[in-house]
Amino acid sequence: MRVMGNNLPKSVLRHLEPNEDVLFTVRKKISVEKPKWLIITNRRIIYLDEKILGRYEIKAIPYQKLEEVTVELGVISSEFLIKGEENIRLKLGWMNKEQARNTINAIKDALNAIAVEPVTIEVKKGLTHETWVLKKPKEFVSRVVSAGTTIQHHPATAEKDDPLEKLKKLKELYDMGVISAEEYEEKRKKLLEQI
């Protein structure tokens, strides 16, 4: 387990899985309350609401169950909404604009590291607010890779849309055993049609 950024509370460290890496954290202390955390890992999004006397509430959304992330950036505040399967909703109104932008980009990068198809972000900018919507690809491929195996992720580039680059990444996933032969063949044929 690799932890980056702020020192995480013990309540989160207890719930991290083996080989789960913390990629990004946002911590917010609101007045006299205990801090609230949003933690982005290589496997899921974790929300921690610390309470007094050692109590806490944790909600975790694995990337496989994530459907959409929406950020409304207003003049004064921002609202962060995470939607998942099974009616999972996580609404956070305590992030400032910079934290919200950095968080949605961290989620995008984490998803792109394990997805064959790139994640899309739509941005609508108005006079007094802007809306960012992240949608996971319809054909999202994500598998737990055996211990010691890592998938190399490079920052998104113009090559990401190149079918040949996608074929190369698809073959790497197949060779590592992350996707089945059937999934590989199906996606390979679709990519070959784009060439």
MARBA-3410 file (N, C-alpha, C, O; in Angstrom, 1 decimal):
195
0.8,-1.2,0.0,0.0,0.0,0.0,0.9,1.2,0.0,1.7,1.4,0.9 ~ 0.7,2.1,-1.0,1.4,3.4,-1.1,0.5,4.5,-0.8,-0.7,4.5,-1.3 ~ 0.9,5.4,0.1,0.0,6.5,0.5,0.7,7.8,0.0,1.9,8.0,0.3 ~ 0.0,8.6,-0.7,0.6,9.9,-1.2,-0.2,11.0,-0.6,-1.4,10.8,-0.2 ~ 0.4,12.2,-0.5,-0.3,13.4,0.0,-0.4,13.4,1.5,0.6,13.1,2.2
-1.5,13.9,2.0,-1.7,14.1,3.4,-1.6,12.7,4.2,-1.9,11.7,3.6 ~ -1.3,12.8,5.5,-1.3,11.6,6.3,-2.7,11.2,6.6,-3.5,12.0,7.1 ~ -3.1,10.0,6.2,-4.4,9.6,6.3,-4.8,9.1,7.7,-3.9,8.7,8.4 ~ -6.0,9.3,8.1,-6.4,8.8,9.5,-6.4,7.3,9.5,-6.5,6.6,8.5 ~ -6.2,6.8,10.7,-6.2,5.3,10.9,-7.5,4.6,10.4,-7.4,3.5,9.9
-8.6,5.3,10.5,-9.9,4.7,10.0,-9.8,4.4,8.6,-10.4,3.4,8.1 ~ -9.1,5.2,7.7,-9.0,4.9,6.3,-8.0,3.8,6.1,-8.2,2.9,5.3 ~ -6.9,3.9,6.8,-5.8,2.9,6.6,-6.3,1.5,6.9,-5.8,0.6,6.2 ~ -7.2,1.4,7.9,-7.7,0.1,8.2,-8.6,-0.5,7.1,-8.7,-1.7,7.0 ~ -9.2,0.4,6.3,-10.1,-0.1,5.2,-9.4,-0.2,3.8,-10.1,-0.7,2.9
-8.2,0.2,3.7,-7.5,0.0,2.4,-7.2,-1.4,2.2,-6.8,-2.2,3.1 ~ -7.3,-1.9,0.9,-7.1,-3.3,0.6,-5.6,-3.5,0.2,-4.9,-2.5,0.0 ~ -5.1,-4.7,0.3,-3.7,-4.9,-0.2,-3.5,-4.5,-1.6,-4.4,-4.6,-2.4 ~ -2.4,-3.9,-1.9,-2.1,-3.3,-3.2,-3.0,-2.2,-3.7,-3.1,-1.9,-4.9 ~ -3.7,-1.5,-2.7,-4.5,-0.4,-3.1,-3.6,0.9,-2.8,-3.2,1.1,-1.7
-3.4,1.7,-3.8,-2.6,2.9,-3.7,-3.4,4.1,-3.6,-4.4,4.3,-4.4 ~ -3.1,5.0,-2.7,-3.8,6.3,-2.6,-3.1,7.2,-3.6,-1.9,7.5,-3.5 ~ -3.9,7.8,-4.5,-3.4,8.6,-5.6,-3.6,10.1,-5.3,-2.8,10.9,-5.7 ~ -4.7,10.4,-4.5,-5.1,11.9,-4.3,-6.0,12.0,-3.1,-6.8,11.1,-2.9 ~ -5.8,13.0,-2.3,-6.7,13.2,-1.2,-7.1,14.7,-1.1,-6.4,15.6,-1.5
-8.3,14.9,-0.6,-8.8,16.2,-0.3,-9.3,16.2,1.1,-10.1,15.3,1.5 ~ -8.9,17.1,2.0,-9.3,17.1,3.4,-9.9,18.5,3.7,-9.3,19.5,3.3 ~ -11.0,18.5,4.3,-11.6,19.8,4.7,-12.1,19.7,6.1,-12.9,18.9,6.5 ~ -11.7,20.7,6.9,-12.2,20.9,8.2,-13.1,22.0,8.2,-12.8,23.1,7.9 ~ -14.4,21.7,8.6,-15.4,22.7,8.6,-15.7,23.1,10.1,-16.1,22.3,10.9
-15.4,24.3,10.4,-15.5,24.9,11.8,-15.0,24.0,12.8,-13.8,23.6,12.7 ~ -15.8,23.6,13.8,-15.3,22.8,14.9,-15.4,21.3,14.7,-15.0,20.5,15.5 ~ -16.1,20.9,13.6,-16.3,19.5,13.2,-14.9,18.8,12.9,-13.9,19.5,12.7 ~ -14.9,17.5,13.0,-13.8,16.7,12.6,-13.7,16.8,11.0,-14.7,17.1,10.4 ~ -12.5,16.6,10.5,-12.4,16.7,9.0,-13.2,15.7,8.2,-13.5,14.6,8.7
-13.5,16.1,7.0,-14.1,15.3,6.0,-13.0,15.0,4.9,-12.2,15.9,4.6 ~ -13.0,13.8,4.3,-12.0,13.4,3.4,-12.6,12.8,2.1,-13.7,12.2,2.2 ~ -12.0,13.1,1.0,-12.3,12.4,-0.2,-11.0,11.8,-0.7,-10.0,12.6,-1.0 ~ -10.9,10.5,-0.8,-9.7,9.8,-1.2,-9.9,9.1,-2.5,-10.8,8.3,-2.6 ~ -9.0,9.3,-3.4,-9.0,8.7,-4.7,-7.9,7.6,-4.7,-6.7,8.0,-4.5
-8.2,6.4,-4.9,-7.2,5.3,-5.0,-7.2,4.7,-6.4,-7.9,5.2,-7.2 ~ -6.3,3.8,-6.6,-6.3,3.1,-7.9,-7.4,2.2,-8.1,-7.6,1.6,-9.2 ~ -8.3,2.0,-7.1,-9.4,1.0,-7.2,-10.8,1.7,-7.0,-11.8,1.2,-7.5 ~ -10.9,2.8,-6.2,-12.2,3.3,-5.8,-12.1,4.7,-5.3,-11.0,5.3,-5.1 ~ -13.2,5.3,-5.0,-13.4,6.6,-4.4,-13.9,6.4,-3.0,-14.9,5.7,-2.8
-13.2,6.9,-2.0,-13.6,6.7,-0.6,-13.9,8.1,0.0,-13.2,9.0,-0.1 ~ -15.1,8.1,0.7,-15.5,9.3,1.4,-15.4,9.0,2.9,-16.0,8.0,3.3 ~ -14.8,9.8,3.7,-14.7,9.6,5.1,-15.2,10.9,5.8,-14.7,12.0,5.6 ~ -16.2,10.7,6.7,-16.7,11.8,7.5,-16.3,11.4,9.0,-17.0,10.5,9.6 ~ -15.3,12.0,9.5,-14.8,11.7,10.9,-15.8,12.4,11.8,-16.3,13.5,11.6
-16.1,11.7,12.9,-17.0,12.2,14.0,-16.2,12.3,15.3,-15.0,11.8,15.3 ~ -16.8,12.9,16.3,-16.1,13.0,17.6,-16.1,11.6,18.3,-16.9,10.7,17.9 ~ -15.2,11.4,19.2,-15.1,10.2,20.0,-14.8,9.0,19.2,-15.2,7.9,19.5 ~ -14.0,9.2,18.1,-13.5,8.1,17.4,-14.5,7.5,16.4,-14.2,6.5,15.7 ~ -15.7,8.1,16.3,-16.7,7.5,15.4,-16.4,8.1,14.0,-15.7,9.1,13.8
-16.8,7.4,12.9,-16.7,7.8,11.6,-17.6,7.1,10.6,-18.2,6.1,11.0 ~ -17.8,7.7,9.5,-18.6,7.1,8.4,-17.8,7.0,7.2,-17.2,8.0,6.7 ~ -17.8,5.8,6.5,-17.0,5.7,5.3,-18.0,5.1,4.2,-18.8,4.2,4.4 ~ -17.9,5.8,3.0,-18.6,5.3,1.8,-17.5,5.1,0.8,-16.7,5.9,0.5 ~ -17.6,3.9,0.1,-16.6,3.6,-1.0,-17.3,3.2,-2.2,-18.3,2.4,-2.2
-16.9,3.8,-3.3,-17.5,3.5,-4.6,-16.4,2.9,-5.5,-15.5,3.7,-6.0 ~ -16.4,1.6,-5.8,-15.4,1.0,-6.7,-15.7,1.6,-8.1,-16.8,1.9,-8.5 ~ -14.6,1.7,-8.9,-14.7,2.3,-10.2,-15.6,1.5,-11.1,-16.2,2.0,-12.0 ~ -15.7,0.2,-10.9,-16.7,-0.6,-11.7,-18.1,-0.2,-11.5,-18.9,-0.3,-12.4 ~ -18.4,0.4,-10.4,-19.8,0.8,-10.1,-20.0,2.3,-10.3,-21.1,2.8,-10.1
-19.0,3.0,-10.6,-19.1,4.5,-10.9,-19.7,4.7,-12.2,-19.4,4.1,-13.2 ~ -20.7,5.6,-12.2,-21.4,6.0,-13.5,-21.0,7.4,-13.9,-20.7,7.6,-15.1 ~ -21.0,8.4,-13.0,-20.8,9.7,-13.5,-20.4,10.6,-12.3,-20.8,10.3,-11.1 ~ -19.5,11.6,-12.6,-19.1,12.5,-11.6,-19.4,13.9,-12.1,-19.0,14.2,-13.2 ~ -20.2,14.7,-11.4,-20.5,16.1,-11.8,-20.0,17.1,-10.8,-20.2,16.9,-9.6
-19.5,18.1,-11.3,-19.0,19.2,-10.5,-19.6,20.5,-11.0,-19.5,20.9,-12.1 ~ -20.3,21.2,-10.1,-20.9,22.5,-10.4,-20.0,23.5,-9.7,-20.0,23.6,-8.4 ~ -19.3,24.4,-10.4,-18.5,25.4,-9.8,-19.2,26.7,-9.9,-19.4,27.3,-11.0 ~ -19.6,27.3,-8.8,-20.2,28.6,-8.8,-19.3,29.7,-8.4,-18.1,29.4,-8.2 ~ -19.8,30.9,-8.2,-19.0,32.0,-7.8,-18.5,31.8,-6.4,-17.3,32.1,-6.1
-19.3,31.4,-5.5,-19.0,31.3,-4.1,-18.6,29.9,-3.7,-17.6,29.7,-3.0 ~ -19.3,28.9,-4.2,-19.0,27.5,-3.7,-19.1,26.5,-4.9,-19.4,26.9,-6.0 ~ -18.8,25.3,-4.6,-18.9,24.2,-5.6,-19.7,23.1,-5.0,-19.8,22.9,-3.8 ~ -20.3,22.3,-5.9,-21.0,21.1,-5.5,-20.4,19.9,-6.3,-20.4,20.0,-7.5 ~ -20.1,18.9,-5.6,-19.5,17.7,-6.2,-20.4,16.5,-6.0,-20.8,16.2,-4.9
-20.9,15.9,-7.1,-21.8,14.8,-7.0,-21.3,13.6,-7.7,-20.9,13.6,-8.9 ~ -21.2,12.5,-7.0,-20.7,11.2,-7.5,-21.9,10.3,-7.6,-22.6,10.0,-6.6 ~ -22.2,9.7,-8.8,-23.3,8.8,-9.0,-22.7,7.4,-9.3,-21.8,7.3,-10.1 ~ -23.3,6.4,-8.7,-22.9,5.0,-9.0,-24.1,4.1,-9.2,-25.2,4.5,-9.0 ~ -23.8,2.9,-9.6,-24.8,1.9,-9.7,-25.5,1.7,-8.3,-25.0,2.1,-7.3
-26.6,1.0,-8.4,-27.4,0.6,-7.2,-27.8,1.9,-6.4,-27.8,1.8,-5.1 ~ -28.1,2.9,-7.1,-28.6,4.2,-6.5,-27.6,4.8,-5.5,-28.0,5.5,-4.6 ~ -26.3,4.6,-5.8,-25.2,5.2,-4.9,-25.1,6.7,-5.3,-24.9,7.0,-6.5 ~ -25.3,7.6,-4.3,-25.1,9.0,-4.5,-24.3,9.6,-3.4,-24.5,9.3,-2.2 ~ -23.3,10.4,-3.8,-22.4,11.1,-2.8,-22.4,12.5,-3.2,-21.8,12.9,-4.2
-22.9,13.4,-2.3,-23.0,14.8,-2.6,-22.1,15.6,-1.6,-22.3,15.5,-0.4 ~ -21.1,16.3,-2.1,-20.2,17.0,-1.3,-20.3,18.5,-1.7,-20.0,18.9,-2.8 ~ -20.5,19.4,-0.7,-20.6,20.8,-1.0,-19.5,21.6,-0.3,-19.6,22.8,-0.2 ~ -18.5,20.9,0.1,-17.5,21.6,0.9,-16.2,21.9,0.2,-15.2,22.4,0.8 ~ -16.0,21.5,-1.0,-14.8,21.7,-1.8,-14.8,23.1,-2.4,-15.8,23.6,-2.9
-13.6,23.7,-2.4,-13.5,25.0,-3.2,-13.2,24.6,-4.7,-13.1,23.4,-5.0 ~ -13.2,25.6,-5.5,-13.1,25.4,-7.0,-11.9,24.6,-7.4,-11.9,23.7,-8.1 ~ -10.7,25.0,-6.8,-9.5,24.3,-7.2,-9.5,22.9,-6.7,-9.0,22.0,-7.5 ~ -9.9,22.6,-5.5,-10.0,21.2,-5.0,-10.9,20.4,-5.9,-10.6,19.3,-6.2 ~ -12.1,21.0,-6.3,-13.0,20.2,-7.1,-12.4,19.9,-8.5,-12.6,18.8,-9.0
-11.8,20.9,-9.1,-11.1,20.6,-10.4,-10.0,19.6,-10.3,-10.0,18.6,-11.1 ~ -9.2,19.7,-9.3,-8.1,18.7,-9.1,-8.7,17.3,-8.8,-8.1,16.3,-9.3 ~ -9.8,17.2,-8.1,-10.3,15.9,-7.7,-10.9,15.3,-8.9,-10.7,14.1,-9.1 ~ -11.7,16.0,-9.8,-12.3,15.3,-10.9,-11.2,14.9,-11.9,-11.3,13.9,-12.6 ~ -10.1,15.7,-12.0,-9.0,15.2,-12.9,-8.3,14.0,-12.3,-7.8,13.2,-13.1
-8.2,13.9,-11.0,-7.5,12.7,-10.3,-8.4,11.5,-10.6,-7.8,10.4,-10.9 ~ -9.7,11.6,-10.5,-10.6,10.5,-10.8,-10.5,10.1,-12.3,-10.4,8.9,-12.6 ~ -10.4,11.1,-13.2,-10.2,10.8,-14.6,-8.9,10.0,-14.9,-8.9,9.0,-15.6 ~ -7.8,10.5,-14.2,-6.5,9.8,-14.4,-6.6,8.4,-13.9,-6.0,7.5,-14.5 ~ -7.2,8.2,-12.7,-7.3,6.9,-12.1,-8.1,5.9,-13.0,-7.7,4.8,-13.2
-9.2,6.4,-13.6,-10.0,5.6,-14.5,-9.2,5.3,-15.8,-9.3,4.2,-16.3 ~ -8.6,6.3,-16.3,-7.8,6.1,-17.6,-6.7,5.1,-17.4,-6.3,4.4,-18.4 ~ -6.2,4.9,-16.2,-5.1,4.0,-15.9,-5.6,2.5,-16.0,-4.8,1.6,-16.2 ~ -6.9,2.3,-15.9,-7.4,0.9,-15.9,-8.4,0.6,-17.0,-8.9,-0.5,-17.1 ~ -8.8,1.6,-17.8,-9.8,1.5,-18.8,-9.1,1.4,-20.2,-8.1,2.0,-20.4
-9.7,0.6,-21.1,-9.2,0.5,-22.4,-9.7,1.7,-23.2,-8.8,2.3,-23.9 ~ -10.9,2.1,-23.1,-11.4,3.3,-23.7,-11.2,4.5,-22.8,-11.3,4.4,-21.6 ~ -10.8,5.7,-23.4,-10.5,6.9,-22.5,-11.8,7.4,-21.9,-12.9,7.3,-22.5 ~ -11.7,8.0,-20.7,-12.8,8.6,-20.0,-13.0,10.0,-20.6,-12.1,10.7,-21.1 ~ -14.3,10.5,-20.7,-14.5,11.8,-21.2,-15.0,12.8,-20.1,-15.6,12.4,-19.2
-14.6,14.0,-20.3,-15.1,15.1,-19.4,-15.7,16.1,-20.3,-15.0,16.6,-21.3 ~ -16.9,16.5,-20.0,-17.6,17.6,-20.7,-17.5,18.8,-19.8,-17.8,18.7,-18.6 ~ -17.2,20.0,-20.3,-17.1,21.2,-19.6,-18.1,22.2,-20.2,-17.9,22.5,-21.4 ~ -19.0,22.8,-19.4,-19.8,23.9,-19.9,-19.6,25.1,-19.0,-19.8,25.1,-17.8 ~ -19.1,26.2,-19.6,-18.8,27.4,-18.9,-19.8,28.4,-19.2,-20.0,28.8,-20.3
-20.4,29.0,-18.1,-21.3,30.1,-18.2,-20.7,31.3,-17.7,-19.5,31.4,-17.4 ~ -21.5,32.4,-17.5,-21.0,33.6,-17.0,-20.6,33.5,-15.5,-19.5,34.1,-15.1 ~ -21.4,32.9,-14.7,-21.1,32.8,-13.3,-20.8,31.4,-12.8,-20.5,31.3,-11.6 ~ -20.8,30.4,-13.6,-20.5,29.1,-13.1,-20.0,28.2,-14.3,-20.2,28.5,-15.4 ~ -19.5,27.1,-13.9,-19.1,26.1,-14.9,-19.5,24.7,-14.4,-19.5,24.5,-13.2
-19.8,23.8,-15.3,-20.2,22.4,-15.0,-19.2,21.5,-15.6,-19.0,21.6,-16.8 ~ -18.7,20.5,-14.9,-17.8,19.5,-15.4,-18.5,18.2,-15.2,-19.0,17.9,-14.1 ~ -18.6,17.3,-16.2,-19.3,16.0,-16.1,-18.3,15.0,-16.6,-17.9,15.0,-17.8 ~ -17.9,14.0,-15.8,-17.1,12.9,-16.2,-17.9,11.7,-16.3,-18.7,11.3,-15.4 ~ -17.8,11.0,-17.5,-18.6,9.8,-17.7,-17.6,8.7,-18.0,-16.7,8.8,-18.9
-17.8,7.6,-17.4,-17.0,6.4,-17.6,-17.4,5.8,-19.0,-18.5,5.8,-19.3 ~ -16.4,5.2,-19.7,-16.8,4.6,-21.0,-17.8,3.5,-20.8,-17.8,2.8,-19.8 ~ -18.6,3.3,-21.8,-19.7,2.2,-21.8,-19.0,0.9,-21.7,-19.5,0.0,-20.9 ~ -17.9,0.7,-22.4,-17.2,-0.6,-22.4,-16.0,-0.5,-21.5,-14.9,-0.5,-21.9 ~ -16.3,-0.4,-20.2,-15.2,-0.2,-19.2,-14.6,-1.5,-18.8,-15.4,-2.5,-18.4
-13.3,-1.7,-19.0,-12.7,-2.9,-18.7,-11.8,-2.6,-17.4,-10.9,-1.8,-17.5 ~ -12.1,-3.4,-16.4,-11.3,-3.2,-15.2,-11.3,-4.6,-14.5,-12.3,-5.2,-14.2 ~ -10.1,-5.0,-14.2,-9.9,-6.3,-13.5,-8.9,-6.1,-12.4,-8.0,-5.2,-12.5 ~ -8.9,-6.9,-11.3,-7.9,-6.8,-10.3,-6.7,-7.6,-10.9,-6.8,-8.8,-11.3 ~ -5.6,-7.0,-10.9,-4.4,-7.6,-11.5,-3.7,-8.3,-10.3,-3.6,-7.7,-9.2
-3.1,-9.4,-10.6,-2.4,-10.2,-9.5,-1.3,-9.4,-8.9,-0.7,-8.5,-9.5 ~ -1.0,-9.7,-7.6,0.0,-9.0,-6.9,1.3,-8.9,-7.6,1.7,-9.9,-8.2 ~ 2.0,-7.8,-7.6,3.2,-7.6,-8.2,3.2,-7.2,-9.7,4.2,-6.8,-10.3 ~ 2.0,-7.3,-10.3,1.8,-6.9,-11.7,1.3,-5.5,-11.7,0.3,-5.2,-11.0 ~ 1.8,-4.6,-12.5,1.3,-3.3,-12.6,1.0,-2.9,-14.0,1.7,-3.4,-14.9
0.1,-2.1,-14.2,-0.3,-1.6,-15.5,0.4,-0.3,-15.7,0.1,0.6,-14.9 ~ 1.2,-0.1,-16.7,1.9,1.2,-16.9,0.8,2.2,-17.4,0.1,1.9,-18.3 ~ 0.8,3.4,-16.8,-0.1,4.4,-17.2,0.7,5.7,-17.5,1.5,6.1,-16.7 ~ 0.5,6.2,-18.7,1.2,7.4,-19.1,0.1,8.5,-19.3,-1.0,8.1,-19.6 ~ 0.4,9.7,-19.0,-0.6,10.8,-19.1,-1.2,10.7,-20.5,-0.6,10.4,-21.5
-2.5,11.1,-20.5,-3.3,11.1,-21.8,-2.6,12.0,-22.8,-2.2,13.1,-22.5 ~ -2.5,11.5,-24.1,-1.9,12.3,-25.1,-2.8,12.2,-26.3,-3.8,11.6,-26.3 ~ -2.4,12.9,-27.4,-3.2,12.8,-28.6,-3.2,11.4,-29.2,-4.1,11.0,-29.9 ~ -2.2,10.6,-28.8,-2.1,9.2,-29.3,-3.3,8.4,-28.7,-3.6,7.3,-29.3 ~ -3.9,8.8,-27.6,-4.9,8.0,-27.0,-6.1,7.7,-27.9,-6.7,6.6,-27.8
-6.3,8.6,-28.9,-7.4,8.3,-29.9,-7.0,7.4,-31.0,-7.8,7.0,-31.8 ~ -5.7,7.2,-31.1,-5.2,6.4,-32.2,-5.5,4.9,-32.0,-5.2,4.3,-31.0 ~ -6.3,4.3,-33.0,-6.6,2.9,-32.8,-5.5,1.9,-32.7,-5.6,0.9,-32.0 ~ -4.3,2.3,-33.3,-3.1,1.4,-33.1,-2.6,1.4,-31.7,-2.2,0.4,-31.1 ~ -2.7,2.6,-31.0,-2.3,2.7,-29.6,-3.2,1.9,-28.7,-2.8,1.2,-27.8
-4.5,2.0,-29.1,-5.5,1.2,-28.3,-5.3,-0.3,-28.5,-5.5,-1.0,-27.5 ~ -5.0,-0.7,-29.7,-4.7,-2.1,-29.9,-3.5,-2.6,-29.1,-3.6,-3.7,-28.5 ~ -2.5,-1.7,-29.0,-1.3,-2.1,-28.3,-1.6,-2.2,-26.8,-1.2,-3.2,-26.1 ~ -2.4,-1.3,-26.2,-2.8,-1.4,-24.8,-3.7,-2.6,-24.6,-3.6,-3.3,-23.6 ~ -4.6,-2.8,-25.5,-5.5,-4.0,-25.4,-4.7,-5.3,-25.3,-5.0,-6.2,-24.5
-3.7,-5.4,-26.2,-2.8,-6.6,-26.2,-2.1,-6.8,-24.9,-1.9,-7.9,-24.4 ~ -1.6,-5.7,-24.3,-0.9,-5.7,-23.1,-1.8,-6.2,-22.0,-1.4,-7.1,-21.2 ~ -3.1,-5.8,-22.0,-4.0,-6.2,-20.9,-4.3,-7.7,-21.1,-4.4,-8.4,-20.1 ~ -4.4,-8.2,-22.4,-4.7,-9.6,-22.7,-3.5,-10.4,-22.2,-3.6,-11.5,-21.6 ~ -2.3,-10.0,-22.5,-1.0,-10.7,-22.2,-0.9,-10.8,-20.7,-0.3,-11.8,-20.2
-1.3,-9.8,-19.9,-1.2,-9.9,-18.5,-2.4,-10.7,-17.8,-2.3,-11.0,-16.6 ~ -3.3,-11.1,-18.6,-4.4,-11.9,-18.1,-5.5,-11.0,-17.5,-6.4,-11.6,-16.8 ~ -5.5,-9.7,-17.8,-6.5,-8.8,-17.2,-7.9,-9.0,-17.9,-8.9,-8.9,-17.3 ~ -7.8,-9.3,-19.2,-9.1,-9.5,-20.0,-9.0,-10.9,-20.6,-8.0,-11.5,-20.8 ~ -10.2,-11.5,-20.8,-10.3,-12.8,-21.4,-10.1,-12.8,-22.9,-10.0,-11.7,-23.5
-9.9,-14.0,-23.5,-9.7,-14.1,-24.9,-10.9,-13.6,-25.7,-10.7,-12.9,-26.7 ~ -12.1,-13.8,-25.2,-13.3,-13.4,-25.8,-13.4,-11.9,-25.8,-13.7,-11.2,-26.9 ~ -13.1,-11.2,-24.7,-13.1,-9.8,-24.6,-12.1,-9.2,-25.5,-12.3,-8.2,-26.2 ~ -10.9,-9.8,-25.5,-9.8,-9.3,-26.4,-10.2,-9.3,-27.9,-10.0,-8.3,-28.6 ~ -10.8,-10.5,-28.3,-11.1,-10.6,-29.7,-12.2,-9.6,-30.1,-12.2,-9.0,-31.2
-13.2,-9.5,-29.2,-14.3,-8.6,-29.5,-13.8,-7.1,-29.7,-14.2,-6.4,-30.6 ~ -13.0,-6.7,-28.7,-12.5,-5.3,-28.8,-11.5,-5.1,-29.9,-11.5,-4.0,-30.5 ~ -10.7,-6.1,-30.2,-9.7,-6.0,-31.2,-10.4,-5.8,-32.6,-10.0,-5.0,-33.4 ~ -11.5,-6.6,-32.8,-12.2,-6.4,-34.1,-12.8,-5.0,-34.2,-12.7,-4.4,-35.3 ~ -13.4,-4.5,-33.2,-13.9,-3.1,-33.2,-12.8,-2.1,-33.5,-13.0,-1.2,-34.3
-11.6,-2.3,-32.9,-10.5,-1.3,-33.2,-10.0,-1.5,-34.6,-9.6,-0.5,-35.2 ~ -10.0,-2.7,-35.1,-9.5,-2.9,-36.5,-10.4,-2.2,-37.5,-9.9,-1.8,-38.6 ~ -11.7,-2.2,-37.2,-12.6,-1.5,-38.1,-12.4,0.0,-38.2,-12.7,0.6,-39.2 ~ -11.7,0.6,-37.2,-11.5,2.0,-37.1,-10.2,2.4,-38.0,-10.0,3.5,-38.3 ~ -9.4,1.4,-38.3,-8.2,1.7,-39.0,-8.4,1.8,-40.5,-7.5,2.1,-41.3
END
